[in-house]
Structures are given as C-alpha cells and as structure tokens.
Amino acid sequence: MKISKRAQSIAPFYAMAFGAKAADLAEQGHPIIKLSLGEPDFGAPPAVIEAGKKLMDGRALAYTSALGLPELRQKISEFYLHRHGVSVDPKRIIVTAGASAALLLLTAALVDHGDEVMVGDPSYPCNRQFLSSFGAEVELVATDARTYYQLSMQSVQQHWTAKTTGLMIATPSNPTGTSIPIDELKQICAWAQQHQAWRIIDEIYLNLADPDAEGNVPQTVLSFDPDAIVINSFSKYFGMTGWRLGWCVVPEELVPIIENLAQNYFICPSTIAQYAALECFTEESLAVCEQRREIFMQRRQLVLAALKRIGLPVPVEPDGAFYVYFDVSATGLSSWQFCERVLQEAHVALTPGQDFGHAQAETHVRLSYAASTEHLEQALQRIENFVRSLN
C-alpha cells in the first residue's frame, strides 16, 4: 500500500504516545498518575452534563448548519461582550468539531504550497503539523525565558521574509503556560497587518489566564485587532474535552469560504455537544468555571513550590494555561530520558520537550496540573523521590 508523503512526514504527538505507554503500564497493575495531557479532571459543568442526558431521550438529532447552531453562535457572541467587552457579530463565529477542526479549516482556507508561516518554538505541535500538511513552510522561531517563550516584535521582524504570509500565536501557550504581553501582541499584529499577513491567535486558554494588576480579565486580541482570526474551545475553560467542540472568529469575507470547507470536511459539529454547550453560558455554569479557575491557580502554586524544593527550575512561571515547563538539565538526563525513567520507575507520565519544537527540547519537560490536587501531591512526591535517587 502506498502511503502519502504527507502522512509520512507527520511526527508523532509524544504527549499521546506517553499517555499510551502509561495506559499499558496501568493495565499491568501499576498505579500511574498522568500529568502528560491537558485534560481538566473536573469534566463539564453539571448543567451541561444534565443537558446531554436529556438530549439522549430518543429524539431525532439532525445535522445542524455547518457553521453551528445559531443559538450557540449568539451565546458565544454574548460571552465576548459580557466577559471581554468586545462586540463580535455572531455571523463571524463558526462552531467546529473541537479547536483542531477550526485549525484544519483555517489552514485549508489560508495556506498555499510554499507559503511561509511563522510560529514560536516551543509551541503546540499539532498547529505546525496542520500548516505543513497543507504545504506551508513553517518558520519555527526559537524563543526563551526573556520573552516568556513567546514571539517578540524583534524576533518577528528579524525572521520576516517576502514569503511570510501569516503567523500563529498561542496566548496563553501550550507547553509553557505563559502569555505574550498585550503591548507586544499589539505591535506584532499591527506589523503583520501592515504586511498584509493573516494572524491566527489561539486563545484556547485565555479564560483560564490570570487577571491583570487591576483585576481585569485577560484581553482578547479582538479588542484591538478585529480582523485577527481567533481560535477557542470548550475543552479547557469549560472542561468539555471529550465533547469535541470549539469555535473560531473570522473576518466576514472568510465566512462563506469556511462554510464551504466545513460542509465538505465535517458536515457539522456534534449536535448533542452543541445543544448541551448552550448551558455553558448560564450564570450557574460560569460561576462553576470561575471556581475551577481559582482551583487551577492553587494547584499551580502547589506544583511550583514542589519543583523548587526538588531542584527542578521553572524559568518562567505560567500565568494562564495549566502547564509548567521545567528544566531537568541538572539531573544529567535529557528530557526524553527523564520522562521515560519517571514513567517506568516513578509511574508518573510527563511530556518531553521534543514534542514542542527544538528550542529547550533536550532540557525541558511539560507537566500538566489539570489533574486532581491529590494526584498532583502524590506525583510530585514520586518525582522528588526519583530525583533524590539519582544522587
């Protein structure tokens, strides 16, 4: 059988690979704790779960519009207004089968073979795999702690070429959990706009991010760049990972293009998930999500304190996404060796830096604190015992 070059060129998603290894060990009876995946342990808000149950009463569940339920698009629009103070026409909001589907649709709509797209390194690996699959030349720009592991205006200008057609930024970021300073993001977006380049801003973790110094909620890019393309998801803030539901906000002229692609690629997102997600925007559900955000912040402090005690430095503390990117070079192990041995010997699943690019890949490891506090405490104690055993 002939396998396409496209399929052969895609690297494994190591977070999932380590998750599979962890599952194998668990089947053998080992007490594995998974800190390798960004999957909130809470699940969906109770009202969403109840709505899902009611929908499974035998009624016909027909296709929705390829763009999503009009009611859900309206609710998302109202969420932007009430939470972020930004008016977004619901016609520009497209509901998708997870944020991954949004990325696929947008890449199909925007990327031609040979287009150069700028992405920070480290970054979520699937983003660049989508781009590469559609023929883009991905310019991975190395970042470091000085710029919070994010693209800076200086790095964008240094790496910009005549072939650059767009850039992709995640803020807060996976794997580092860090956000790009808002003034820096404004400058980058203005530069890209001046050069007629599109910009996809991944805001999947935005509503989990810390308030600013005045206590204001984090600012969406749409508040200063209404033509930016935004990706978001019900998976993280709303805890609906397995429901596979996301959305994107696009310029008006892109809506019919995305609709045509969505009709052909997906027909529509899950009808059950869409109707249930309407319950995300009730006062009750939003209060639940805010309580959970506070718990994530408490878990973050638990993890940071433990890693400091163990002697595993965190060069930049996260301020949004529930990840910590820590340095294992003092152990004498590469990130891959560290993750393999911690899994085999301490039964804790982590993710090596190789998943996220080349910069710091050999020395850094991602830990997800989306697990329960009890599991985090147990896992950190196991990691500490493992590190002590190396000495």
C-alpha positions in Angstrom: 0.0 0.0 0.0 1.3 3.4 -0.9 1.3 5.9 2.0 1.2 9.6 1.2 4.2 11.7 1.8 2.0 14.0 3.8 1.2 11.2 6.3 4.8 10.0 6.5 6.1 13.5 7.2 3.9 14.0 10.4 5.8 13.3 13.6 4.1 11.5 16.5 2.4 13.6 19.2 4.6 12.5 22.1 2.1 13.5 24.8 -0.3 11.0 23.4 2.5 8.4 23.0 3.5 8.7 26.6 -0.2 8.6 27.5 -0.4 5.2 25.7 2.7 3.9 27.5 1.1 5.0 30.7 -2.1 3.2 29.8 -0.1 0.0 29.1 1.6 0.2 32.5 -1.7 0.8 34.2 -3.2 -2.3 32.6 -0.3 -4.2 34.1 -1.4 -3.1 37.5 1.0 -0.1 38.1 -0.6 3.0 39.8 0.1 5.5 37.1 -0.6 9.2 37.5 -1.0 11.1 34.2 0.4 14.6 34.1 1.1 14.3 30.4 -2.2 15.6 29.0 -4.0 18.9 29.3 -7.4 17.4 30.3 -9.2 19.0 33.2 -10.2 16.4 35.8 -13.5 18.3 36.6 -15.3 17.5 33.4 -18.1 19.6 32.0 -20.2 21.8 34.3 -23.1 19.9 35.9 -25.8 21.7 33.8 -24.0 20.7 30.6 -24.0 17.1 31.7 -27.7 17.1 32.6 -28.5 18.7 29.2 -26.6 16.0 27.4 -28.5 13.3 29.3 -31.9 14.9 28.4 -30.9 15.0 24.7 -30.4 11.3 24.7 -34.1 10.6 25.2 -34.6 9.1 21.8 -35.4 12.3 19.9 -34.1 12.7 16.4 -30.7 14.5 16.4 -30.4 16.0 12.9 -27.5 17.8 11.4 -27.1 21.4 12.3 -25.7 24.1 10.0 -22.1 23.6 9.0 -21.4 26.9 10.8 -23.0 25.7 14.0 -26.3 26.3 15.9 -27.4 29.9 15.5 -28.3 29.9 19.2 -24.8 28.8 20.2 -23.1 31.3 18.0 -25.2 34.0 19.6 -24.3 32.8 23.1 -20.6 32.9 22.2 -21.1 36.4 20.9 -22.7 37.5 24.2 -19.9 35.9 26.1 -17.3 38.1 24.3 -19.4 41.1 25.1 -20.1 40.4 28.8 -16.7 39.0 29.6 -14.3 40.9 27.4 -16.3 44.0 26.5 -16.0 43.2 22.7 -18.8 43.2 20.3 -18.5 40.3 17.8 -21.1 39.7 15.2 -22.4 36.1 15.7 -22.2 35.7 11.9 -18.4 35.7 12.2 -18.4 32.9 14.8 -18.1 29.4 13.4 -18.6 26.4 15.7 -16.3 23.5 15.0 -15.7 19.9 16.0 -13.1 21.0 18.5 -10.4 23.6 18.1 -8.5 21.1 15.9 -11.2 21.3 13.3 -11.1 25.0 13.4 -7.3 24.9 12.7 -7.8 22.5 9.9 -10.5 24.6 8.2 -8.5 27.8 8.6 -5.3 26.2 7.3 -7.2 24.8 4.3 -8.6 28.3 3.7 -5.4 30.3 4.1 -2.4 28.2 3.1 -1.0 27.5 -0.3 2.0 25.4 -1.1 5.2 27.3 -0.3 3.7 29.9 1.9 5.8 30.8 4.9 4.1 30.9 8.3 5.9 32.0 11.5 5.4 30.0 14.7 7.1 30.3 18.0 9.3 27.5 19.4 8.3 25.9 21.8 4.6 25.6 20.7 1.8 23.1 20.5 3.0 20.5 17.9 -0.3 19.9 16.1 -0.6 23.5 14.9 2.5 23.3 12.8 1.5 19.8 11.6 -1.7 21.3 10.1 0.3 24.0 8.4 2.9 21.6 7.0 0.2 19.2 5.7 -1.2 22.0 3.5 2.2 22.8 2.1 3.3 25.7 4.3 6.9 26.2 5.1 6.8 26.6 8.9 9.4 29.1 10.2 9.9 27.9 13.8 11.4 30.9 15.7 13.3 30.0 18.8 12.1 31.8 22.0 13.4 31.8 25.5 12.6 32.9 29.0 13.4 36.5 28.3 10.3 36.8 26.0 8.2 34.4 28.1 8.7 31.7 25.5 6.7 33.8 23.1 7.4 35.6 19.8 8.5 39.2 20.3 8.3 42.1 17.9 12.0 42.0 17.5 12.0 38.3 16.6 9.1 38.7 14.2 10.9 41.5 12.3 14.2 39.5 12.2 12.6 36.4 10.7 10.1 38.1 8.4 10.7 37.5 4.7 9.0 38.3 1.4 7.4 34.8 1.6 5.8 35.3 5.0 2.0 35.1 4.6 0.9 34.7 8.2 1.8 33.9 11.8 0.3 31.8 14.5 0.5 32.7 18.2 -1.0 30.9 21.2 -1.5 33.0 24.3 -1.5 31.6 26.9 0.7 29.0 25.4 1.0 25.2 25.5 3.5 24.0 26.7 4.8 26.8 28.8 1.5 28.2 30.2 2.8 31.8 29.6 1.1 34.7 27.9 2.6 37.2 25.5 2.5 40.8 26.9 -0.5 42.6 25.4 1.5 45.5 24.2 3.9 43.1 22.4 0.9 41.3 20.8 -0.5 44.7 19.6 2.8 45.6 17.9 3.1 42.2 16.2 -0.5 42.2 14.9 0.0 45.7 13.6 3.2 44.7 11.8 1.5 41.7 10.2 -1.5 43.7 9.2 0.8 46.3 7.6 2.4 43.5 5.6 -1.0 42.1 4.6 -0.4 38.9 6.5 -3.0 36.9 8.4 -2.6 36.2 12.1 -4.2 33.3 13.9 -4.4 33.8 17.6 -5.0 30.7 19.6 -7.0 31.8 22.7 -7.9 28.4 23.9 -6.6 29.1 27.4 -7.4 32.8 27.5 -10.3 32.5 30.0 -8.1 30.5 32.4 -5.4 33.2 32.4 -4.7 35.4 35.5 -6.4 38.8 35.8 -4.2 41.8 35.2 -2.8 44.0 38.0 -6.1 46.0 38.2 -8.1 42.7 38.4 -9.4 42.9 34.8 -10.0 39.7 32.9 -7.4 39.0 30.1 -7.8 40.9 26.9 -8.8 39.2 23.7 -6.9 40.2 20.5 -10.2 41.1 19.0 -10.3 44.2 21.3 -7.6 45.8 19.3 -7.3 43.8 16.1 -10.9 42.9 14.9 -9.6 41.3 11.7 -7.4 38.8 13.6 -8.6 35.2 13.4 -9.3 33.7 16.8 -9.4 30.1 17.8 -11.1 28.9 21.0 -12.5 25.8 22.5 -15.0 24.4 25.0 -12.3 21.9 26.2 -10.3 23.8 28.7 -12.2 26.6 30.5 -15.5 24.7 30.2 -13.9 21.3 30.8 -15.6 19.6 27.7 -12.5 17.8 26.3 -14.3 14.7 25.0 -17.3 16.6 23.7 -15.1 17.8 20.8 -16.4 21.3 20.4 -14.7 24.6 19.6 -15.1 27.8 17.6 -13.3 30.4 15.6 -13.9 34.0 14.9 -13.1 35.1 11.3 -13.3 38.2 9.2 -16.7 38.4 7.4 -15.3 37.7 4.0 -13.9 34.4 5.2 -17.2 33.0 6.5 -18.5 31.6 3.2 -15.1 30.0 2.5 -15.0 28.3 5.8 -18.7 27.2 5.5 -18.0 25.5 2.1 -15.0 23.7 3.6 -16.9 22.7 6.7 -19.7 21.3 4.7 -17.3 19.1 2.8 -15.0 18.1 5.6 -17.3 17.7 8.6 -20.9 18.4 7.6 -21.4 19.9 11.1 -20.1 19.6 14.7 -21.8 17.2 17.1 -25.5 18.2 17.5 -25.6 16.9 21.1 -22.5 18.7 22.1 -23.8 22.0 20.6 -27.1 21.9 22.4 -25.5 20.9 25.7 -23.0 23.7 25.3 -25.7 26.3 25.5 -25.7 25.6 29.2 -22.1 26.7 29.5 -23.2 30.3 29.4 -25.7 30.3 32.3 -24.8 32.3 35.4 -24.6 29.0 37.3 -22.1 27.3 34.9 -19.9 30.4 34.6 -19.7 30.5 38.4 -18.6 26.9 38.4 -15.9 27.6 35.7 -14.6 30.5 37.7 -14.3 28.4 40.9 -12.4 25.8 38.9 -10.1 28.5 37.5 -9.2 29.5 41.1 -8.5 25.9 41.9 -6.1 25.7 39.0 -4.3 28.7 40.4 -3.9 26.9 43.7 -2.6 23.8 42.0 -0.1 25.9 40.1 1.3 27.2 43.4 1.5 23.7 44.8 3.4 22.5 41.7 5.8 25.5 41.6 6.6 25.1 45.3 7.3 21.4 44.9 9.5 21.8 41.8 11.5 24.4 43.6 12.0 22.1 46.6 13.1 19.3 44.3 15.5 21.5 42.4 13.8 21.5 39.0 13.8 25.1 37.9 10.9 26.8 36.2 12.4 29.6 34.1 9.1 31.4 33.6 6.1 30.8 35.8 2.9 30.2 33.9 0.1 32.8 34.1 -2.7 31.0 32.2 -2.6 27.5 30.7 -2.4 24.7 33.3 1.2 23.7 32.3 4.6 24.1 33.9 7.7 23.9 31.7 10.6 22.9 33.9 14.3 22.4 33.3 15.7 18.9 34.0 19.3 19.5 32.9 20.6 19.4 36.5 19.6 15.8 36.7 22.1 14.8 34.0 19.3 13.4 31.9 17.8 14.6 28.7 14.1 15.5 28.8 13.3 12.2 26.9 15.3 10.1 29.4 13.8 11.9 32.3 10.3 11.3 31.1 10.9 7.7 30.3 12.5 6.9 33.6 10.0 8.8 35.7 7.3 6.8 33.9 9.0 3.5 34.4 10.4 4.0 37.8 8.0 6.5 39.5 4.9 5.8 37.4 4.2 9.4 36.6 3.5 10.4 33.0 5.0 13.7 31.7 5.8 15.1 28.3 9.3 15.7 26.9 10.2 18.9 25.2 10.8 17.2 21.9 7.0 17.4 21.4 7.1 21.2 21.2 9.9 22.1 18.8 13.7 22.4 19.0 14.4 25.2 21.5 14.9 23.7 25.0 13.7 20.4 23.7 16.5 18.4 25.2 16.4 20.1 28.6 12.7 20.9 29.4 9.7 18.8 30.4 6.0 19.8 30.4 3.8 19.0 33.4 0.1 19.4 33.3 -1.6 20.4 36.6 -5.0 19.7 35.2 -5.1 16.6 37.5 -6.6 16.5 40.9 -4.8 18.0 43.9 -4.4 14.6 45.5 -2.8 13.1 42.3 -0.5 16.1 42.0 0.7 15.8 45.5 1.3 12.0 45.0 3.0 12.5 41.7 5.3 15.3 42.9 6.4 13.2 45.8 7.2 10.4 43.4 9.2 12.8 41.2 11.1 14.1 44.2 12.0 10.5 45.3 13.1 9.7 41.8 15.4 12.8 41.6 16.8 12.1 45.0 17.6 8.6 43.9 19.7 10.0 41.0 22.1 11.5 43.6 
